[in-house]
Structures are given as C-alpha cells and as structure tokens.
Amino acid sequence: MRIHPGSFRDHNPTVFAAFGKDKGADIPSSTDYVHALKPLLDAFGNDTRLTLILFTLDETTCSRELAPLAGHYPALKLGPAWWFFDSPEGMRRFREATTETAGFYNTVGFNDDTRAYLSIPARHDVARRVDSAYLGRLVADHRFDEEEAQRIAADLANGLARRAYHL
C-alpha cells in the first residue's frame, strides 16, 4: 500500500483551467503523520505481510516523524525522495534526514511512478549517484567498508524496491 499525503493539488486555478487536473501547482502542506497513521499502524504496523510505503512532499517531517516511525514499525517503509525532493540536493537531504534513524532497509530504495516516462532513466541515475556518494562518505568515515557499501548500493538501486513491492 502506498500513501502520498500532504499535497494541496491544483493550487493555481489558472494553471488548472488551462491544463487540467494534476498538471502542476501542487503545494506541500502540513501533515501530522504521528497521529494520522496511528490507527493504521495500531492495526497493521507490526504485520510484516503488509508493506506500507509512505511518501511525503514535506521534508521537515522526515527526521522528526517519518524516520522514527519507519525505524519502529516493521510494515512501514519510506518511499524515495520525490516531487520537490526530486533533485540531487533534495535526494541528499532526504538520505541524511532519514538514514540515521530509519536505516537503509526501512526504505524502498528508488522507485518511480512518474508519467514523464522519458525522465525515468535519468532520475534513477541521479538517485544511484546520490546514494553512492552518501555511501562513499560513510566508507571514508570508516563507518562501512567498501564491500558492505557495495551490497547496500545494490539493494538501494534494485533489491529494496523488489522486496517492498514483492517482485
């Protein structure tokens, strides 16, 4: 199950009138994940048969709410940085805000649900490069050895998404 909360869709009526639904002008909005997800997590958060993948537009919630929730509940995984995070610096901030608390294996690596099909290879390449740079820094700091970083890089690029989506 994937959840994409916290977006005020079609905020700009002029853009909506000219181009229609979901053509931009979607603005991040506050979401209280801790309280909003509690009933769902009470019922299914410890059930490993369910994979609940959570995406956000609001990067201020990543380290404060989402990483601790994903680090605790086995069913909850963090979706990749997307939308306003969908840039090298956004992806780096996401990785830095979530990994220390949630770890790598409580995320789903990088996956894509864009309708901009021609951008998919480039976006995946950027995600791999950002994750590799992050892992390289951990190796340089002697927190991982190269072999462990290579295993994690492969999982971030492919294995985590396959497991999360049961592929």
Buried (B, 14 or more C-beta within 10 A) or exposed (E): EBBBBBBEEBEBEEBBEEEEEEEEBBEBEEBEBBEBBEEBBEEBBEEEEBBBBBBBBBBEBBBEBBBBBBBBBBBBBBBBBBBBBBBEEBBBBBBEBBBEBBBBBBBBBBBBEEEEEEEEEEBBEBBBEBBBEBBBEBBEEEEBEEEEBBEBBEBBBBBBBEBBEEE
